Amino acid sequence: MAKMAMKANWGEQLRREPAVAAALAVFAGSTATILGAWYFQYVLKLPPCPLCLEERLPYHIVIPLSLLLAIAAIVRAPRALIIVGFLAIVAAMLCSAALGAYHAGVEWRWWPGPTDCSGPITDFSAKPLLDQLRSIRVVRCDEAAWRLLGLSLAGYNVLISLALAAIAALGLAARKA
């Protein structure tokens, strides 16, 4: 009985504090996204390309920031601090969406990607080429390793990033009121 009352109180508290709910939703969504990327990398053995790794950077910022923001909203930190936190999350997620859109465009060959992962090999002399082939395994940025419904992981990153930016913007709007 007490457990049900606690759940009801928790749900009611989140309804009363939309900034907390938004920050926790961003935390859960961004954490799930990174866990999903690690699943593809370590379980399905699809190594990330350099652009994939760059796309993860905003999540490494947003995950701890959103958790701290939820805690700050729970303890009723100054409104300006909460607003700055949500603005930082929105900015990071929009950067993530832009990186994902760029990467998806490279995969569809709408524009060229970075030469280190999608450009041509320019030095065809035997020794440097053999040394490169033996020492590294380059994962190409212009080849999607996985697609679902026509979208690659970079395309899904765009959608997820925009959704998380929208959730943070809702938290920002709720906090301004």
Contacts in CASP RR format, 6 or more apart in sequence:
PFRMAT RR
TARGET T0000
AUTHOR 0000-0000-0000
METHOD contacts of the structure
MODEL  1
MAKMAMKANWGEQLRREPAVAAALAVFAGSTATILGAWYFQYVLKLPPCP
LCLEERLPYHIVIPLSLLLAIAAIVRAPRALIIVGFLAIVAAMLCSAALG
AYHAGVEWRWWPGPTDCSGPITDFSAKPLLDQLRSIRVVRCDEAAWRLLG
LSLAGYNVLISLALAAIAALGLAARKA
13 20 0 8 1.000
14 20 0 8 1.000
14 21 0 8 1.000
14 24 0 8 1.000
15 21 0 8 1.000
17 73 0 8 1.000
17 74 0 8 1.000
18 170 0 8 1.000
18 171 0 8 1.000
18 174 0 8 1.000
18 175 0 8 1.000
19 69 0 8 1.000
19 73 0 8 1.000
19 82 0 8 1.000
19 86 0 8 1.000
19 171 0 8 1.000
19 174 0 8 1.000
19 175 0 8 1.000
20 70 0 8 1.000
20 73 0 8 1.000
20 74 0 8 1.000
21 171 0 8 1.000
22 86 0 8 1.000
22 167 0 8 1.000
22 168 0 8 1.000
22 170 0 8 1.000
22 171 0 8 1.000
22 172 0 8 1.000
22 174 0 8 1.000
23 66 0 8 1.000
23 67 0 8 1.000
23 69 0 8 1.000
23 70 0 8 1.000
23 73 0 8 1.000
23 86 0 8 1.000
23 168 0 8 1.000
23 171 0 8 1.000
24 66 0 8 1.000
24 70 0 8 1.000
25 167 0 8 1.000
26 62 0 8 1.000
26 66 0 8 1.000
26 69 0 8 1.000
26 89 0 8 1.000
26 164 0 8 1.000
26 167 0 8 1.000
26 168 0 8 1.000
27 63 0 8 1.000
27 66 0 8 1.000
27 67 0 8 1.000
27 70 0 8 1.000
29 160 0 8 1.000
29 164 0 8 1.000
30 59 0 8 1.000
30 62 0 8 1.000
30 63 0 8 1.000
30 66 0 8 1.000
30 164 0 8 1.000
31 63 0 8 1.000
33 59 0 8 1.000
33 157 0 8 1.000
33 160 0 8 1.000
34 56 0 8 1.000
34 59 0 8 1.000
34 60 0 8 1.000
34 63 0 8 1.000
37 48 0 8 1.000
37 52 0 8 1.000
37 56 0 8 1.000
37 153 0 8 1.000
40 46 0 8 1.000
40 48 0 8 1.000
40 145 0 8 1.000
40 146 0 8 1.000
40 153 0 8 1.000
41 47 0 8 1.000
41 48 0 8 1.000
44 146 0 8 1.000
46 145 0 8 1.000
46 146 0 8 1.000
47 137 0 8 1.000
47 139 0 8 1.000
47 145 0 8 1.000
48 56 0 8 1.000
48 139 0 8 1.000
49 117 0 8 1.000
49 139 0 8 1.000
49 140 0 8 1.000
49 141 0 8 1.000
50 114 0 8 1.000
50 116 0 8 1.000
50 117 0 8 1.000
50 139 0 8 1.000
50 141 0 8 1.000
51 99 0 8 1.000
51 100 0 8 1.000
51 102 0 8 1.000
51 103 0 8 1.000
51 106 0 8 1.000
51 113 0 8 1.000
51 114 0 8 1.000
51 117 0 8 1.000
51 141 0 8 1.000
51 154 0 8 1.000
52 103 0 8 1.000
52 139 0 8 1.000
52 141 0 8 1.000
52 153 0 8 1.000
52 154 0 8 1.000
54 99 0 8 1.000
55 96 0 8 1.000
55 99 0 8 1.000
55 100 0 8 1.000
55 103 0 8 1.000
55 154 0 8 1.000
55 157 0 8 1.000
58 92 0 8 1.000
58 93 0 8 1.000
58 95 0 8 1.000
58 96 0 8 1.000
58 99 0 8 1.000
58 161 0 8 1.000
59 96 0 8 1.000
61 88 0 8 1.000
61 92 0 8 1.000
62 89 0 8 1.000
62 92 0 8 1.000
62 93 0 8 1.000
62 164 0 8 1.000
65 85 0 8 1.000
65 88 0 8 1.000
65 89 0 8 1.000
65 92 0 8 1.000
66 89 0 8 1.000
66 168 0 8 1.000
69 82 0 8 1.000
69 85 0 8 1.000
69 86 0 8 1.000
69 89 0 8 1.000
72 81 0 8 1.000
72 82 0 8 1.000
73 82 0 8 1.000
73 175 0 8 1.000
79 175 0 8 1.000
79 176 0 8 1.000
82 175 0 8 1.000
83 172 0 8 1.000
83 175 0 8 1.000
83 176 0 8 1.000
86 168 0 8 1.000
86 169 0 8 1.000
86 171 0 8 1.000
86 172 0 8 1.000
86 175 0 8 1.000
87 172 0 8 1.000
89 164 0 8 1.000
89 165 0 8 1.000
89 168 0 8 1.000
90 165 0 8 1.000
90 168 0 8 1.000
90 169 0 8 1.000
90 172 0 8 1.000
93 161 0 8 1.000
93 162 0 8 1.000
93 164 0 8 1.000
93 165 0 8 1.000
93 168 0 8 1.000
94 161 0 8 1.000
94 162 0 8 1.000
94 165 0 8 1.000
96 157 0 8 1.000
96 161 0 8 1.000
97 157 0 8 1.000
97 158 0 8 1.000
97 161 0 8 1.000
97 162 0 8 1.000
97 165 0 8 1.000
99 157 0 8 1.000
100 154 0 8 1.000
100 155 0 8 1.000
100 157 0 8 1.000
100 158 0 8 1.000
100 161 0 8 1.000
101 154 0 8 1.000
101 155 0 8 1.000
101 158 0 8 1.000
102 111 0 8 1.000
103 141 0 8 1.000
103 154 0 8 1.000
103 155 0 8 1.000
103 157 0 8 1.000
104 151 0 8 1.000
104 152 0 8 1.000
104 154 0 8 1.000
104 155 0 8 1.000
104 158 0 8 1.000
105 111 0 8 1.000
105 154 0 8 1.000
106 112 0 8 1.000
106 113 0 8 1.000
106 118 0 8 1.000
106 141 0 8 1.000
106 142 0 8 1.000
107 141 0 8 1.000
107 142 0 8 1.000
107 143 0 8 1.000
107 144 0 8 1.000
107 152 0 8 1.000
107 154 0 8 1.000
109 142 0 8 1.000
112 118 0 8 1.000
112 119 0 8 1.000
113 119 0 8 1.000
113 141 0 8 1.000
113 142 0 8 1.000
114 141 0 8 1.000
116 138 0 8 1.000
117 138 0 8 1.000
117 139 0 8 1.000
117 140 0 8 1.000
117 141 0 8 1.000
117 142 0 8 1.000
118 140 0 8 1.000
118 141 0 8 1.000
118 142 0 8 1.000
119 142 0 8 1.000
121 129 0 8 1.000
123 129 0 8 1.000
139 145 0 8 1.000
144 152 0 8 1.000
144 153 0 8 1.000
144 154 0 8 1.000
145 152 0 8 1.000
145 153 0 8 1.000
146 152 0 8 1.000
146 153 0 8 1.000
148 156 0 8 1.000
151 159 0 8 1.000
END
